[in-house]
Amino acid sequence: MRILGIDPGLQIAGFGVVDVDGPQLQYVASGTIKTTHLERSDLPARLKVLFDGVREVVQRYQPDVASVEIVFVNVNPQATLLLGQARGACITALVSSDLAVAEYTALQMKKAVAGYGKAGKAEVQQMVMRLLKLPALPGKDAADALGLAITHAHVGAAMARLAQASGLDGKMGGNYKAGRSR
């Protein structure tokens, strides 16, 4: 199975693609989608860049499923709203490409990757490098995206088995193919 992880951001969104075969993880690709070349005040253009960028990544790497970070509420409500819009553009690009989308908090990702929910960016980068046997540290945004893909590789199968066992499999309704994973 091929998993695409997305770390949404309005200026820089990270993406990471991993292949999963049982317990084996294999790095495929990672990078960023940047809107920094656009005027900060041109929100619609920045959202379009994110949408188009995610669609391009999906087209290029053909993932089977995607995982996206759940937005946290921070001190600045305006920044939270802008991040939410960036996240919405990324999720819309994924579901319009007919991908199932799983969602994980930063705490869930850090716990799955580094073993500690309050791990720092550097710790996540180190663990992603180790888990995927990369020759160098990935960038911070790409590392978070790869961490989300790794998290789904570890947690997603168990969540699917639980949903199937509880009779909730396929009963989500609507076009949104997966809900939050908690």
Buried (B, 14 or more C-beta within 10 A) or exposed (E): BBBBBBBBBBBBBBBBBBBBEEEEBEBBBBBBBBBEEBEEEEBEEBBBBBBEBBBEBBEEBEBEBBBBBBBEEEEEEEEBEBBBBBBBBBBBBBBEBEBBBBBBBBBBBBBBBBEEEEBEEEBBBBBBBEBBEBEEEBBBBBBBBBBBBBBBBBBBEEBBEEBEEEEEEEEEEEEEBBBEBE
